[in-house]
Amino acid sequence: MKSLAYVALIAAAGLSVAVNAEEAAQKTDKNNPDKLICRSEPVLGSRLAKSKRCMTKAQWDEDRRLTRLQLEQNQNTRYKND
């Protein structure tokens, strides 16, 4: 009976090590879209205050894409003189 308990304990430990190794690999992978990235950004109107924003890599990429799209639209818009 003890040997069966030892086998179950070793199997459970082996599975937990595999899961931890997979999570560690995801954290170190730079191209992982689920990697959490935190950035410190200045607060408008203050010279010293900063705010911290945390998003996944995919969210940062989408934010950058939308910002670039908005900038291009603003640059291409012609103002009419009435």
C-alpha positions as CSV (number, residue, x, y, z in Angstrom):
1,M,0.0,0.0,0.0
2,K,2.9,2.4,0.8
3,S,4.4,1.8,-2.6
4,L,1.2,2.8,-4.3
5,A,1.1,6.0,-2.3
6,Y,4.8,6.7,-3.2
7,V,4.0,6.2,-6.9
8,A,1.0,8.6,-6.7
9,L,3.1,11.2,-4.9
10,I,5.9,11.0,-7.5
11,A,3.4,11.2,-10.4
12,A,1.8,14.3,-8.8
13,A,5.2,15.9,-8.2
14,G,6.2,15.2,-11.8
15,L,3.1,16.8,-13.2
16,S,3.5,19.9,-11.1
17,V,7.1,20.3,-12.3
18,A,6.0,20.0,-15.9
19,V,3.3,22.7,-15.4
20,N,5.8,25.0,-13.7
21,A,8.3,24.5,-16.5
22,E,5.7,25.4,-19.1
23,E,4.7,28.5,-17.2
24,A,8.3,29.6,-16.9
25,A,8.8,29.1,-20.6
26,Q,5.8,31.3,-21.4
27,K,7.1,34.0,-19.1
28,T,10.5,34.1,-20.9
29,D,9.1,33.9,-24.4
30,K,9.2,37.4,-25.9
31,N,6.8,36.6,-28.7
32,N,4.1,35.2,-26.3
33,P,1.0,37.3,-26.7
34,D,-0.2,36.5,-23.2
35,K,3.0,37.9,-21.5
36,L,2.2,40.6,-19.1
37,I,4.2,43.9,-19.7
38,C,4.1,46.8,-17.3
39,R,5.2,50.3,-18.4
40,S,5.5,53.6,-16.5
41,E,4.1,56.5,-18.3
42,P,4.2,60.2,-17.4
43,V,1.0,61.9,-16.2
44,L,0.1,64.9,-18.3
45,G,0.2,68.2,-16.4
46,S,2.8,66.9,-13.9
47,R,6.6,66.8,-14.1
48,L,7.1,64.1,-11.5
49,A,4.0,61.9,-11.4
50,K,3.9,58.7,-13.4
51,S,1.3,56.1,-13.8
52,K,1.8,52.4,-14.3
53,R,0.0,50.5,-17.1
54,C,0.0,46.7,-17.3
55,M,-1.3,44.9,-20.4
56,T,-0.5,41.8,-22.3
57,K,1.8,41.9,-25.3
58,A,-1.1,41.5,-27.6
59,Q,-2.9,44.4,-26.0
60,W,0.2,46.7,-26.3
61,D,0.5,45.7,-30.0
62,E,-3.2,46.6,-30.6
63,D,-2.8,49.9,-28.7
64,R,0.2,50.8,-30.8
65,R,-1.6,49.9,-34.0
66,L,-4.7,52.0,-33.1
67,T,-2.5,54.9,-32.1
68,R,-0.6,54.8,-35.4
69,L,-3.9,54.5,-37.3
70,Q,-5.3,57.5,-35.5
71,L,-2.2,59.5,-36.2
72,E,-2.2,58.7,-39.9
73,Q,-5.9,59.7,-40.1
74,N,-5.2,63.0,-38.4
75,Q,-2.3,63.7,-40.7
76,N,-4.3,62.9,-43.9
77,T,-7.3,65.0,-42.9
78,R,-7.5,68.3,-44.8
79,Y,-9.0,71.3,-43.0
80,K,-11.4,73.4,-45.1
81,N,-11.4,77.2,-44.8
82,D,-14.9,78.5,-44.9
